[in-house]
Amino acid sequence: MPPKKRNSGTTQSKELKSAESASTDKKESPKLTLSAKKHRDKDAEFVTLCKSLHVTDLVCDRAWTLWKTVQDSMNEIADSEKRVWGACLFVSGADMDVACFTLTQVLKAVSLNVMQFVDLVRKLDVNMDTISTKVNSALTRLEKKYNVTLALYQRFEKTCKKIFALVSDDQERETMRSCWTMFLLAKGRALQMEDDLVISFQLLLCTLESFIKRCPPDLLQPLYKSAISKVQSPPTRTSRRNQSKAKFRPPEPEVDLQLLKTLCEENECNAEEVKNVYQTSFSTFLDSLDFSRSSDFPQANDLNQQYEEHYLKSRDIDGRLFFDGDETVLLPKVEISQVERTPKKNLPDEDVLIPPQTPIRAAMTSIQQLRGDLTSSGDQPSTNLATYFKNCTVDPTQAVLKRLETLGQAFSQRFGQAVGPRCVVLGWQRFKLGVRLYYKVMEAMLKSEEKRLSVQNFSKLLNDSTFHTSLLACALEVVMATYGESSFKTGGYNHGGGDPVETDVCFPWILDVVNLAAFDFYKVIESFIKAEPTLSKDIVKHLETCENLIMERIAWRTDSPLFELLTQEHEGGAAEQVETPASFSQPLQHNHTAADLYLSPMRPGLRVLPSPDSPATPSSQAASQPPAQPAGQTPHHPKSNSLSLFYKKLYRLAYTRLKILCSYLLSSHPELEPIIWTLFQHTLQHEHELMRDRHLDQLMMSAMYAICKVKSVDLRFKTIVTAYKNMPNTNQETFKHVLITEGHYDSIIVFYNQVFMQKLKTNILQYASTRPPTLSPIPQIPRSPYKFPNSPLRVPGSNNVYISPLKSPRMSPGIMTPRSRMLVSIGESFGLSNRFQKINQMVNSSDRSFKRTLDLGSTPKPLKRLRFDVDGQDEADGSKSGGDSTLIQKLAEMSSTRNRMQEQKMKEDAESRKE
């Protein structure tokens, strides 16, 4: 029978009462009533808000201190005090890990919806840099979970319209309500990663199946009425008097495969995958409710009570409010219309409806495309691939199969730990798809090498464990990205500054699972993309992002093989440079293959030509031998193909980033860009130890500040950082959490003073002399080697720009000479707000900004001070700013430059389309 109607006010009335009992699970048991005497110094309305949310005295004090900081930093408050109080309470509770209230409860208390609240908290961060990594991670997780739940509910609503028939007594509405609540409960119990869109959607289809087959026929549309298997007779409506008799009906099958198939076809979802989700996760959930063999609907009150317990424990959003159309979870009307509106082709006589590309449809399409491309690929090597294996001097077949078995176990177990305890089987499914792609790409690579080299014996390559692990890891990353489980759009990438979370399977998670160095993984990316032309544009961009993340930070970790290669390279003497500046102006040739990068450390020009009767391939033994050393000469290591290509790409990425930052800040001083680049390039080439456990952008910002210092250009670190934050995909940890000494981190300013400037002092001062160093050539920035446009933010002709995290104390000027003192930045804060507010507004107004600035009713008020890590003067050396007029002029020039860049980009795009 249909579920009993629940009281719509139950959720709200129980929330605050239940918060008291649920709070006992937290690290610190909150005192439910605040001491009135202790909080007399605070605003009475603030204390009332704290009481309503059951916060502890400690959280109350911390939030009030934060509020006073906000108040002192703004001339006026853009939002009502109560709303900012709510944001301060959320930040303080998350920072202290003492959650006394749910996100929904605070949203209700301050009358904001989810996205308005997220933007308000982020606004505090942008203005003052007071939000910690922990708070930022919590905010990102909440935002992602909200977006996933919203997409799921929108699809649920549309699907239900096709399933349920309208009846007079609103039974279908109450059935839908119970179905949605049961789905939320299933998602919460089955998944640790509740923001996994694909598995969540598959669970939703399982939930719909369980309700449809229990519906009376007159509650269903014809399609689903006929889809129910004939083996079972759907339950009919029974009176209360006959309910006891209905309990004796024979138990229904656990899953109606015919019905499930219909649901999957209607929703473009793979039926086999949904069936596996049902059998592994959903059936266990049904058993926990004692519902799997019942022919009746679950009791609505029971579902509500169990979900309420889960929601209060999770402390975030009450998902039932989506069904109620509650204002706290609704998008602004404009956004709703953009999501739901069906785009139309501009035809003169007729409107042709095109299905909108919703998040779920996009995910299902990507998965269908991947599975379709792998239909002809098997779980075992193909006949051609097996032939390549047999042609090897040492047959690698058994080693390949054993490696796959070991890594398959590791991957599926780690996948289950991250996604959900019952998801190990789903991990095996992902792994099997990855294996198919691995075999397919390997065969394509070998065919290409055979055509290039006219050989068939690839024994050395195919017996290289690192090559196989890298190729498999790349295939698995493609699968994970296709399923949306590894996505950079939602902040999944762990930038550092905190412990990695096991529920985050975004890159570089896969490297840890298969125990692979990032530098080794980088070697296969380009060859992989070229060998698999069916990869979608989004997946190619994802892999390019992975490559950039490796170059900017991950490859520079202490245990990276990159440092060993660099040491070997520099042992050959100064002439044996990693990559000579003279090659910068040459095009980047994308003709390196995986075989070149994994096997031969030598550049093509240094290879020994094999004898006519030996296979002329980098896979042969001869190809990997260095030329004989003449007698009396000191032996040296041959140059590395992989290191050479790595540095070529690194230089181009570094210059691309620098060019964007210069366009923001130094448009009135174009002569400084090549000088800054020369110092930046010199650092990467000759002082690469400065990159150890650091980020490329930290050296970039330091080089910019140093050159501006010696050239007497008034550009402060706080100005650099303010502009840097407006570049795409940046993270505050990049400038707040920089390695100073082993185990000690501080701000970018302290890194500059204590590390960068000390190491490069002599070199920096040369740029102030009458005979400065020779300028490094500007790298030629090619179009993407993969024939795809890159990031939405692209300087004319540039590659992608991706960035990440870092923080630091001060250095006493007393130990410095007068010459070196002028290079130092000591005691600098983020200065006066009116100037940097203008920078924020100028950069945010451009089409290149990705930072959302949701208007909550009025314009943000200028700050008295943008706080960084000190609260003193603009510069510790006593210098003062040159006034607003110069800055305003700079801002106008920035705008003009940006417009020119956009025009140039449009021209390039037009040329690209012609090509």
N, C-alpha and C positions, 0 to 999 in steps of 0.2 A: 504494500500500500504506500501511497505517497508519504513523504516524511512529514512529521508534524511541524506546523508553522512555528518559527521561533520569534520571540519578541525582539523587534529590531533595536530596542533600547538596551538589550541585555549586555552587549559588548561594552558600551560606554559606561553603564552604571557599575559594572563589575571591575573595570580596569584599575581604578585607584584603590579599591578594596583589596584586589588580588595583588597589587604591587607590594603591599606590606608583607604578605606571606612569602611571595616569590623572592623578596630581597634578601632573605636569609641565606640564599645560595651564594651570595657575593663574598668577596674577600673580606669586606668590613661590614658588619651588620649595621645599617643606618639607624639612627635614632629617629623615630617616626614623627616626633614632635620636637621642633626646635626650641631652644631655650630663649625665651623672650628677652631676658636680661642680657644674654650674651650678644644679641643682635640689635641692641638699641641704636647702635651707630649707623644702621642701614635703613634704607627707605622701607617704610611699612609695607608698601605694595610688593616690593621685592621679597620681603620675608613671607608675605602671604603666598606669593607664587612658589617659593621654596617649600612651604608647608603643604601646598596642594600637590606637589610632585614628590613629597616624602624624601627630600634630600637630607644628607647628613650635615651636621654642623661644619665639618671640614669642607665639604663641597660648597656649602653656602658661603663660607669665608673666601674660598679660592675664586668662586664665580664673582663675588663682589669686588675683590681685588682686580680681577680682569676687567670688570665693568668700569672701575675707576680709571684704569689705564686707557680703555676705549674712550671714555668721556674726556680725559685729559688730552687725548690725541686728536680730538675733533672740535671744531668750532661749533658745529651743530650736529645733531644726530639725525641722519636721513630717515631712519625708521623709528617707530615708537620705542620708548624706553623698554617696554615690556618685551618686545620682540628681541631686542638686543640682549636683554636679561636671559631670555630663553636660550639664545645662542651661546652666551657665556656659561650657562649651567651645563649645556651639552658638552662644550669644550672641556670644562673642568672635570665633569664626571668621566668622560672618555679618557682624559689625560691621567686621572688618578685610578682608572679601572674600577670605579665605584659607580655602577649604574643603578640609580634609584628609581628610574622611570623609563618608560619606553619612548621611542621617537614619536609615536602617535600621540602619546599623552602630552608631550611638550608642544607638539604642533597644535593640538586642540587648545592648550592653555594660552598660546600666543597668537592664534588665528592665522596660521600660515600653512601653505601646502608644502609638499616635500621639496619641490625644486626651488621654491622661494627660500625655504629655510637653508638648503644646501648652499645657495648663492650668497645668502647673508653670512653664513659662517665663512665661506671662502673670501668674501669681501673683507672680513676682519683679517684674514691671512694676507691678502694682497696688500692691504694698507699698512700692516704692522709686523708681519712675519712672526706672529705669536703662536701659530698653529704647529704643534709638534708632528713628527712623522706618524706617531701612533694615532693621533686625532685625524690626520689626513687620510690614513689608511682606513679608519673606521668610516669616514665620510664617503670615500670612494666605494667601499663595499656596500654601504647603504644605497648609494646612488645607482650602482649597477643592479642590485637586487630589485630596486624600485622599477627600473627600466625593463628588466626581464619580466617582472610580475605584471606590469602594465601591458606589455606585448602579449603575454599569455592570456590576460583577461579579455583583451580586445578580440583575440582569435576565439576564445571560449564563447563570447557573446555571439559572434557571427556563426559559429558552428552550431550553437544551440538553436538558432533560428531555423536551421535546416533540419534539425532533429525533432524538436518538440512541436506538437500541434497546439494551437490556441484553444483553450477550453474555458468554459464560463466561470469556473470557481478558482482561477489562478493557480491551479495545481502545477502547471508546468513551471511557473515562477518559483514556487517553493521547492520543486524538484531540482531546478537549476541552482538554487541557493545552497541546498545540501550537497549537491555535486561539487560546487566550487569550494565549499568548506572542506569537504573530504579530500579534494585534490591538494589544498594548501597543507592539510595535515600529513598527507602522504609524502609530499615534497619535503616537508620539514623533517620527517622521520627517516626517509630513505636516503636523503642527500646531505652531505656536509657542505657541498658547494651548491647552495640553493640558487645561485645565479647562473647555473649551467642551463642555458636556454633549451638546448636540444633534448637532453634527458628529461628536463622538466616538462617539455611539451609532450614527450612520449608517455610520461606518467599521466598527463592530462587525458590523453586518448585512452589509456587503460581505465581511468576513472569513469570516463564517459561510457565505455563498454560495459562496465559493471552496473551502471545505472540504467542504460538503455534496455538491457535484457531483463531487467526487473520491472520495467514500465508496463502498465496496461496498454493494450493496442491502441485505444482511442487517444492516447497521449503522444503518439508517435506519427511523424510524417511517413508517407507511403514507402519511401526508399529504405528507411531504417526498420519499418514494420516488416518489410519483406526480407531484410538482411538477417534477421534473427534466425538461427538454425532451426530447422523443422524438428530436430531431435527433441528439443525442449519446447514445451508450450509456455508462452509467456504468462506470467501471473495475471489474473484478472482481479478487478476490484472486489474486495470482500467487505462485508459489514463487520463492525466490531464484534458482533455476536458469532461470526463464523471465522474470526481470526485464528482461534485455537485450532480449528480444523485445517487451516491453511498450513500450519507448521508441519503437518505430516506429509506434505508433498515431497516427492523424491528430490534429493539434492541436485542442483544444477551443475553442469560441467564447469571447471574452474575458469576457463576462458572460451568464449565463443569465437572460434577462428574466422568464421565467415563474417561475423559482425565486425570483428577487429580489422579484417581486410578491407571491408567497406569504409570504415572510418579512416584507415590509412590512405586509401585511394582518393577519398574526398579531400584529404589534407596533404597530399603529395609527400607522404611519409613512408619509409621503408617498413613493410609489415613484419619482416623477419626481425628487425631491430626492436620494434615495439613488442613483439611476442617475447623476446628475450628479456626486455625490461619488465614485462608482466611476470614472467616466470621466476626471475631472480629477485626483484625488488618489490613489485606491487603485491604479489601473492603473499609474501612474508608480512607486508603491512596489513593485508586483509585478515590474515591469521591472527595478528595482534589485536584486531578488533572483534575476533570471533565472527567474521562476516563472510569468509570465503565460500562457505557452503549454504549460506542462508539465502532464501528466495525473497526475503522482504528487504525493503529499504532500511538503512541504518536510522536510528533515532536521531533527529536533528539536534535535540538538546544534548545528547551524548557527544556528537561530533563537535558542537560548539564548546562544550566544557573541555574536551581534550585539546582542541585547537587553542583555546584561551590559555591553557597551561603552557603550551609550546610558545605561543607569542610572547607571553610575559617573561618567559625564560630567555628568549632570544633578544628581547629588549629593542626591537626595531619597529617595523611597520605592521599594523593589523591588516592582513590581506583581505579580510572580509569587507573592508570599507570600499574596495573596488566595486563589489556587487551592489552596495548601497548608494554608489555615486557620491560618496562623501567628498566634501570640498578639499580635505587635506591630501587626497591622492589624485585629484583631477588636474589635468594639464590646463594651462590657459587656453581660452577658446581658439585663439589663432593656431596654437600648436595642434590642438585636437583636429581642427579642420584640415591641417596639412597632413596629419597622419591618416585620417579616414577618407579624405577626398580621393576619388578615383580620377587619375589624370586622363585627359582625352587628347586624341590626335587632332591637330588643327586642320580638319578637312572642311571644305566649303559647304557641302550638302548634308553631311551626316557626322554624328559623333560616334567614334569607335571607342568602346570602353577598354582600357588596358588595366589589368590587375595591378594595384599599387604594390611597390616593393617593400613590404613590411619586413621587420626583422625575422619573423618566423619563415615567411616565404623565401627570403634571401638565404637563410640557413638551409632550408630543405632543398632549394635549387642547387646550392653548392655541393651538398652531400650527394644528390642524385647525379650531378655531373661527375664527381669523383668516382662514385661506384660504377657509373656507366663506362668511364674511361678504363676501369680495371676489370671489366667483365671478362675480357679475353685473357687476362693474366691469371695465373693459378697460384696456389699456395706452395708449389714446388717450382724449381727452375724449369723453364721451357726447354724444348728440344735443342734450340739454338744455343741457349745459355749453358746447357749441360755439355754441349759439344765444346764450347770455349773452355769449360772446366777440364774436360778430358784431354784437351790439347796442351794443357800445362805440363811442364816438367814435373811438378808436384801437384797432383789433383787436389784442389781445395774443397771439394764437395763436402766431405765429412766435417771439416773445420767450420764451414759455413753453417751447416745444419746444427752442429753443437752450439755454436755461438748464438744462433737464433733461439734455440731452446732456452739457453741461460738468460738472454736478454728479455725474452718473452715473459719468463717468470718474474723477473725484476720489474718490468714495465707494468704488468697487470697488477701486481701486488701494490706497487706505489700508486697506481691509478686508483685502486680501491681505497687506499689510505686517504687520498686527497679528495676524491669525489663522494664516496660513500661506501660503507662496509659491504654492501651487497653488489657492488659495481665491479668486482674483479673480473667477472665474465664479460662485462662491457669493455673492460680494458683489453681483454684478449681479442675481442672483435676489432677494436681500434688497431691492435698490433698486427692482426692478420691482414687488414687493409694496408698497413704500412709495409708489410713483407711483400705483398703483391706489387706495390709501387717500387719498392727496393729492387726486386728482380727485374721489373720492366725498365727502370732507368739504367740499371747496370748493363743490361743487354744492349740498350741504345748507345751507351758510352763505349762499349767494346766494339760495336759495329762501326762507330765513328773512328775509333782508334785504328781498327783494321783497315778502313778505307784510307786513313791518313798515312799509315806506316807500312801497309801491305804485309802485315804479319798476323799470325793467329795464336802465337804462344805468349800469353800474358801472365806467365807463372809468378813473376815477382809481385806484380800488382795484385793479383787475385789471392795471393797468400799474405797480403799485408792486412793485419787485423785492424789497424787504425783506419785504413780506407773503408773497409766493410762497415765498421762501427759508425763512421761519419756518414756514409751513404744511408745506412738504416736510420740514424738519428734524424737526418734531413727528411726522409720519407715519413717518419712518425710525426715530425713537426708540421709537415704539410697536412697530415690527417687531423692532428689536434687543432690546427688553425681552421680547417674546413668545418669542423664541428663546433667552432667558436670557443673551444676550451683554452686556446692560446691566442689571446687577442690583446693588442696594444691600445686599442681604442678605449678600453675601460680601465686603463691604469693598472693592468695586470702585472706588468713588468716590475719586479722588485728592484728598485733603484739603489737600495742600500740604506744604511742608517738605522737598521733594525733587523731583527731575526727574520729570515725567510719563513713564510707561512706555508705549511704543507698543503693547504687548500688552494694554493695558487699554482696552477700548472702551466703558467705562461713561460715562454722562453726567458731564461735558459734552464728551466726545470728539466728538460729532456737531457741536457748534458750531464746533469748530476745523476740521473737515473742510469744512464749507460756508461758513466764514468769516463767522459770524453773531454779533452781540453778544448776550449773555445777556439784556439788558434788552429787546431786540427779540423774542427768543424767548418771553419771559414773556407778551407781549401776546396770543399766539395760544392759549395753553394752555387757558384756560377756555372760549373759544368752540369749540375743537376738541372738548373733552369733551362739550359740550352738543350739538354737531352730529353726534356719532357715538355714539348710545345703545347700540350693541352692544359697546362696549368692556367688557372684563371688570373686575371689582372690583379685581383685582391691578394691572391696567394703569392704571386711574384713580388708584389710590394711588401708583403709580410716577410718574405725571405730577405729582401733587400734591407728591411729594418733590422732583422737579426744580424746581418752582415755589418751594418753600421754600429749596432750596439757592441759587437765584438771589437771593432776597431776603436771605438771611443773609450771603452772601459774594461769589458770583460776579459779581453786578451792580455790586459796589463796587470792581472792579479799575480801575486808573488810566485805562485806555483806554476805559472804559465811557461810552456816550452819556448815562447817567444824570446824570453831573456837569455836562454841558452844559445839560441841562434844568433842573437845580437852580440853576445860575448864572443862566439866563434868568428863572427864577421869582423869584429874590431881587432881581433888578434892578428889579422893579416896586415895591419898598419893603416895609416891614414888614407892611403890610396884606395884601400878596399872599403869604400863607403857603402852604406846600405843602399842608397839610391842617390846618384849624383844630381845636384840641382840642374845641371845642363839638360837632363832628360825631361824636365817639367813641361817644357813647351812642346814636347812631342806628344802626339795622340796616345791615349792609353789603349794598347792593343789587347783586345779580349780574345787571344788565341791560346791561352794557357789551358791545358786539360788537367783533369784530376791526376792522371798518370804523371804529368810533369811535376805537379806540386807535391805529391805524396812520395815519389820515389827518388827522383834525381835532385840533389841539392844544387846542381850546377845550372848556370844559365846556358841557353842554347849555344852560344858562341864558344863555350869552353868544352863542349862535348867531344869525346873521342869518336871518330867515325868507326863503326864496327867493320869487321872484315866481311867480304862478300858472302861468305858462307855462315855468318852469324846473323841472327835476327836483329834488324835495325830498329829497335824499339826501346823506349825508356824502361820497358819491363825486362829487358835483357840485362845480364850481369855487366856486359861491356859498357852499356850506356850509363851506368852509375859509377864508373871508375874515373877518378880525376886523371888528368894528363900526368905523365911522369915528370918528377922534379929534376932539373939539371943538377949535376953534382956541385956541392958547395953552397947551394941556395937553401934558405930556411923554408921548410914545408909550410904551407898554409892551407886553410880550409877553402874549398871552392865556394863560390857564391851560391846563395839559395834562391831558387826560382820563387818559392812560396814567400820568402821574406821580401824579395824585391817587389813582387806584385802587391804584397800587403802594404808596403810603404808607399808605393805609387797611389794606391787607393786612399791610404791614410792622409797623404798630403792633399789630395783633391778634396776629401771630406773636410779637412781642417781649414783649407782656404775658403771653401764654400761657406762654412759657418762664420768665419771671420768677415767675409765680404758682407754678409747680412747684418752682422752687428755694427760694422763700420757704416753701413747705409743708415742705420738708426741714429748713430751718434756723431759721426765724423764727416758728414756730407760737406761741411764747410772747410774741411781739411783733407781733401782727397790725396794729398801728397804723403799722408801718414800711413795709408793702407799698405803700400809695398814695404815700408820700413817695419811696421808691426809684423807683417808676414815674414820678413827676413829673420827677425828675432824668434818668432814662433817656430819657423822651420828649423832654425839652428838648434833650438831646444829639443825638438823631436829627434833630430839627427845625432846630436853630440851629447845631449844630456837626457837620454831616454830614461835614466833612473828616476827622474822627476815624475814620470808617468806611472811608476810602480804603485799599485793600489789607489790610483787617482783617476781623474776624468780629463779627457781632452780639453773640455771647455774651461777647466780651471787654469790651464796653461794659456789658453787663448785670452781670457780676461786679464790675467797677470801681465802678459806681453803688451796688451793694449794700454793698460795703466802705466807700465814702465816707460813706454815710448812717449806717451803724453806728458809724463813727468819731465823727462829730459828735454823735450821739445817745448816745455812751458805752455802746454795747452791745458786749459782749465777743464779737466774731465775727472770727476771723482769716482771712486769705486762704487759708491752708492748709486750714482747715475748709471754706471755700467750695469750693475746688478738689476736696477729697475727696468732698463731696456731689455736685458737678457731674459727676464721673466716673461716678456711678451713674445719671445721667439717660440715657435711651436714645440710641443713635447718637452718642455723644460721642467725641471723639478727643483724646488727650493733647496733640497739637500745638496745640490751641486755646489752652492756657494755657502751653505751653512754648516757643512759637515765634511771638512777637508782633512785628509791625513797630514799631521804635522810631524810627529815622530811615532815610532811603533806604539800602537795602542792609544794614541792621543789624537783627538780630532778637534778642530776649531773652525773658525770662519775663513773665508777666502782672503780676507785682509790679513789675518795672522799668517796664513800660508805664504802670502806674498812677502810680508816683512821678514819672517823667520826662515823661510826656505828658498823661495824663488829668487828674491832679490839678493840674498846672501850668496847663492850659487852662481848667479849670472851678473853680479855687480860690475865686474870689469868689462864684460861684454856690453852691458847696457850703457855704461858711461861712454863707450866709444862712439855711440850715436850722437853724443853732444859735442864731439871733437870736430876739428876741421877736416879730418880724414876718416869718415865713418866707414864701416864695413861695406863691401860690395853687396848690392841688393840681390836677393835670391830671385830667380826667374818666377814668373807667375805660372802656376800649373794650368794646363789646358783642361777645361772642364768639359768632358764629353756628355752627350746625351746618354740616357740609361743604356747600358749594353744589352738590355733585355727588350728593347723596343717598346717600352711602356713609359708614359708620363709618370713622374715621380710624385713627391709630396705635393699636397695642395699649396704649400708655401714653397715656391721655387724662385730663387734669384735667376735672372736670365742665364740659361745654359747650365744651371747647377744640378748637383745630385741632391738626394734627400738630406734633410737636416733632422737628426734625432739627438736628444740630449738626456741627461739624468742628474744625480744627487751629491750634497756635502756641507762644516761649521767650525770657529777658532778664537785666543787671548791677544796680547799686545807686546810690543818690543820696546824696550827703553832706548831713547835716542842717545843716551849718554855715552855709549860705547862706540859710536859711529864717528867717522870723519865728516867734516863739513861737506865734502863732495858726495859721499854716499848717503848722507842724511836727506838730501833733496829727493832721493828715490823713494823714501819710506812713506807709507801710509799708516799713521798711528792714531788710535782713538777716534777713527772716523765712524760716524753713524750715518743713517740714511737721510739726514739733513731735513731741510724745511719742506713741508708737505706741498706747499702751493706749486713749487717747481716740479716735483715728481708726480703730483697729481696731473699736471699738464702733460707730462711725458706719457703717463698711463692713458690719458684720454686720447692723446694724439695717436699712439700706436694701436690702442683698442679700436679706434675709429676706422682703421684700415681693413681691407678685405682679407689681409693676411693673418689677422688675429684669430686664434681658436678659443680664446677665453670668453666664456659666456658672462655677460653682464646683464642680469635680469633686473629690470626696473621694478623696484618694490613700492613705487609711489612717488618718489621725489629724487632729485639728483644727489649723488653722494657728496657729503660735505668734505671740504679740504681738511687735511690733517695739520696739526701744529708741528708734528714731527713724524717722519717715517722711521720706525725703530728697527735697528738691525741687531747689534749685540752689545752696544754701549748706548748711553744716553747723554753723551757729552756734546762737544762742539762739532762743527762740520769736519775739521781736520785737526789732528793732535799736534801738528807742527805749528798751529796758530794761524794758518791761512784762512781767509774768509772768502765767501763766494763773491763773484763779480757782479752780482745783481741779476735781476730778472730779464733785463733787456737782451743780454747776450743769449740767454737760454731760449727766450721767445723767438729770437732770430734763428737759432738752431732748429727749433721745432718747426718753424715755417719751412726751412730748408729740407728738413727730414720729410715733410709732407710732399714737397715738390719732387724730391728724389724718389720717394715711394711711388708717386704717380708715374714718373718716367719709367721706373722698373716695371710697373704694371702694364704700361703701354708696350714696352719691349717684350714682356711675357706674352701679350696677346699676339704680337707680330710673330714671335717664335712658334706659338701654338698653331697659327695660321699656316706658317711654312711647313710645320710638321704634318699637318693634315694634307697639304698638297703632296708632300713626299709619300 
